[in-house]
């Protein structure tokens, strides 16, 4: 059993090679290739929210999935120095304005500061 995962998470989560958390992929493949920080964040957020990375990358507008997608974009923006267009590409070719909108909404919904001191003119929380 990998540390950090409960029996319930293992039982209820449907793993596939593409959607398994990074630790699970590394455990079963023995791979030691470092994953991009953004990919690692997407895996962690997906596991926390009970969705798959494929869901986060997809176009669905189901509330549970969009919440996870916003959180993942916020975390990638906060934890990396990727530009907004790069983050959009990481999330399936989304526009940089979509990334801004998702970050602002996540900050507003969770009473968080906008990371990196970003100041997007004309945008309000």
C-alpha positions in Angstrom: 0.0 0.0 0.0 1.3 3.4 -0.9 1.4 5.9 2.0 -1.1 8.7 1.8 -3.9 6.7 0.2 -6.7 5.2 2.2 -8.2 1.8 1.5 -11.4 3.6 0.4 -9.5 5.7 -2.1 -7.9 2.5 -3.6 -11.3 0.7 -3.6 -13.4 3.5 -5.1 -10.9 5.0 -7.6 -10.7 3.4 -11.0 -7.1 3.6 -12.1 -5.8 3.4 -15.6 -2.3 4.1 -16.8 -3.2 7.6 -17.8 -5.3 8.6 -14.8 -3.4 6.9 -11.9 -1.7 9.3 -9.5 2.0 9.8 -10.1 3.1 7.8 -7.1 1.0 4.8 -8.4 2.4 5.1 -11.9 6.0 5.1 -10.5 5.3 2.3 -8.1 4.0 -0.1 -10.7 6.3 0.9 -13.6 9.4 1.5 -11.5 10.0 4.6 -13.6 12.2 7.3 -12.3 11.5 9.9 -14.9 10.6 13.2 -13.3 7.2 14.4 -14.3 6.5 18.0 -15.2 5.3 19.9 -12.1 2.0 20.7 -13.9 1.3 17.0 -14.6 2.0 16.2 -11.0 -0.3 18.9 -9.8 -3.1 17.7 -12.1 -2.8 14.2 -10.7 -2.9 15.4 -7.1 -5.9 17.6 -7.6 -7.7 14.9 -9.5 -7.2 12.4 -6.6 -8.2 15.0 -4.0 -11.5 15.7 -5.9 -12.4 12.2 -7.0 -12.1 12.9 -10.7 -9.6 11.7 -13.3 -6.9 13.8 -15.1 -8.8 13.0 -18.3 -11.9 14.8 -16.8 -9.8 17.8 -15.8 -8.4 18.0 -19.4 -11.8 17.5 -21.0 -14.5 20.0 -21.9 -17.3 18.9 -19.6 -18.9 21.5 -17.4 -20.1 19.3 -14.6 -19.6 21.3 -11.3 -17.4 18.7 -9.6 -15.0 18.6 -12.6 -14.9 22.3 -13.2 -14.1 22.9 -9.6 -11.2 20.5 -9.8 -10.1 22.1 -13.1 -10.1 25.6 -11.5 -8.2 24.4 -8.5 -5.6 22.7 -10.8 -5.1 25.8 -12.9 -4.7 27.9 -9.7 -2.2 25.5 -8.3 -0.1 25.3 -11.5 -0.1 29.1 -11.7 0.9 29.4 -8.0 3.6 26.6 -8.0 5.2 27.2 -11.4 6.5 30.1 -13.4 4.5 29.1 -16.5 2.9 31.8 -18.6 -0.9 31.9 -18.9 -0.8 30.7 -22.5 1.5 27.8 -21.5 -0.9 26.8 -18.7 -3.8 26.9 -21.2 -1.8 24.5 -23.4 -1.2 22.2 -20.5 -4.9 22.1 -19.9 -5.9 21.0 -23.4 -5.4 24.0 -25.5 -7.4 26.5 -23.5 -7.1 30.2 -24.1 -5.1 32.4 -21.6 -8.3 34.3 -20.8 -9.9 31.1 -19.7 -7.0 30.4 -17.4 -7.3 34.0 -15.9 -11.1 33.5 -15.4 -10.6 30.1 -13.7 -7.9 31.4 -11.4 -10.0 34.4 -10.4 -13.0 32.3 -9.7 -11.1 29.8 -7.6 -9.6 32.7 -5.6 -13.0 34.3 -5.1 -14.8 31.0 -4.2 -12.1 30.1 -1.6 -11.2 33.6 -0.3 -7.6 33.4 -1.6 -5.1 36.0 -2.7 -4.3 36.0 -6.4 -0.8 34.3 -6.6 2.3 36.0 -7.9 0.8 39.4 -7.3 -0.9 39.2 -10.6 -2.9 42.3 -11.6 -5.2 41.7 -14.5 -6.5 45.0 -15.6 -10.3 45.2 -15.9 -10.8 42.0 -14.1 -12.5 41.8 -10.7 -12.8 39.1 -8.2 
